[in-house]
Amino acid sequence: MSPGPADQVNAKELSARAAVVERSLELSHLDRVREAGGLPGTRIDAQLRFGAFDGRTTVVVLVEGVAMLRCQRCLQPCTTDVDESAQVMVVRDEDEEVPGGYEPFVGLPEHLSLSALVEEQVLLALPLVPMHAADDPRCLAKTVGAEGAPVRSLAADAPAAGAVAEEKQTPFANLRELLEKKNER
């Protein structure tokens, strides 16, 4: 869904008035968050404080809320708290230098997309690998394998009592014996 006209603001005018704009956005307004794995239930509240520094448009962006993502341990939805803030300077070209303390945001100050600005900060707040907490009962329990590597326990998917359990397959179980016999020759 492309942002509507209410999403486009004249940031120069808002900066001149030191305006504060608040928005609540859901996943349908955050295309890049959805592309990054965002799921329905994502809701972000943002406060944007417009200002100016050295004649250039600045925005203090505060975002908080909840992003629903897919847990990479159990592949079920998990909530990720979002609490991010940044001081950005609106620049027309990505090569434009900004003073220390400001992050550049490429856009036209006269036609600035609020959702794009908020979305940028939300993306920075998302974890690289979303997961439930290790002790979360909604996530599959973890056990440690023979080599000390984490192995998922599929206890939740185990067959019901009385059902025949499948035999565990170990394709390289005899490899050590074969190598030892070869070395003895």
N, C-alpha and C positions, 0 to 999 in steps of 0.2 A: 504494500500500500504506500503510495507516494504521499509525502506530507502535504497538507492542505495549505491554503493561503494564510490561515491564522498562525501557521508554524513559521512563516517568514516575517522577520521584524527588521526594522531599521535600527541597527545596533548603535550607529553614530548618534541618532536622536535620543535613544534610551540612555546612552553614556552621558550626554549633555545634561540629562535630568537626574543622573545617578539612580535610575529606576531599578526596582527589584521585581522580577517576574518569577512566578511559581507555576509549575506544571506537574501533572500526574500523568505518566505514560504507561501504557500496557504494551504487551508484546506486538500487537498489531501496528504500533507506531515505531517499533524498533527493529527494522529489517535486518540490520547487520548483527544485532544480538540474536535474532532468530537463526540467521545463517551460521552463527558461532555455536549453535546448539541450544539456544533458549527455547523453553517449552511454555505452553499456556500456564498461566498463573504468575508469570513474571509481571511485577508492578514496581515502578520506580517513581519516587517523588523527587523533584528537582527544584532548587532555588538558584536563580541566576541574578547576580548583582553586577550591574553594568557600571563602568567607570572609564576613566581615561588616564593615560600615563604618557607624558611627552607628546600630547596631541594624537595619540593612537588609542583605538578602542580596546578596552580590557573587560573581562568578565570573570568574576569569581563564581565558579560552578560547584555547587554542593549537591550530591546525589546520594540518596539512600532508599532502601527498599529491599525487595526480595527477587532474586533471579532463580527461576526453576531450570535446572540443568539435569542431564542424565549422568547418574553416578557411574563412574568407569569401573567400579568393582562389581556391582550387581546389575547395572544397566536399568535401574529403576529411577524415577524422578527424585531429585533431592533439592532441597532449598539451599541457596547460597545468599548470605546477607551481603548487601552492597552498601558500602559507606565510603565514599570517595569525595575528595575535594581537590580543586586545582585553580590556579590563577592562570588564565589564558589571555593571550593577546591575539586579536583577529588580524591576520595578515593575508594579503592578496596572493602571495607567491610563497611556496614552501622554502625557497632559498633566502627569504627575507630574514634578517637577524632580529632577534628579540632580546631585550635586556634581561639580565639575570633575575631569577625568581618567577619568570613567566614562561609558559609553554606556548608554542605557536599553534594556532588553529587556522587552517587555510579556509578562507571564505570571503565573501564580499560583505563589508560592514553594513552596506545599505540594504542587503537582502540576505540576512543571516538566518539559517535554519536552526531553530531552537532544539528540535529533536536530534539533529546531527551532532550538535554540541553536547547534549546530554548523553547521547549514545556513545560518543567517544570516551567519556569518563566511565560509563558503565563497562565498556569493553576492557578498559584498563583495570577495573576492579575484579573481573572474573578470574577464577583460578585456571591455571593451565590444565589441570586434571581434577575435575570436580568429583568429590567422593563424599559419601556419608561419613560421619565420625566412626572410628574403628569399633566403638561399642554400641553403635546404633542397631537396635533389633530389627529394623526394616531391611538391613543390608545382610547379605550372606556372611556367616561367621568365617573367620580366617583361621587356618591352622598352619603349622610350619612343617615343610617336607623334610626328607632325609638330608638334603644338602643345605638346609637352613633357609631355603627360598620359600616365600609365602605361597601357599596353595589354598585355593578356595575350597571350602567344605560345602558339599552339595547336600548336607543333611536335610535341608528343607525339601529337596527333590527326591529323597531316598524313597524306595518302595515301601508300601504299607506293610505292617506286620503280617507274616504268613506268605508274603510274595517271595519269589526266588530272586536272590541277589545275583547280579552278574559277576563273573569271575574277573578279577583285576588283571588287565593285560600289561605285561612288562616286556616289550619287544627286545630290549638289550640286556636282559637279566643274565644270560649266559655268556655275554661278551667277555667279561673278565676271565672266566675259565678258559675260553678259547685262546685268549692272548697269553695266559700263563702257560698253556700247553705248547704254544708255538715257541715261546722263549726257552722252554726246557729242551727242545730239540737242537 
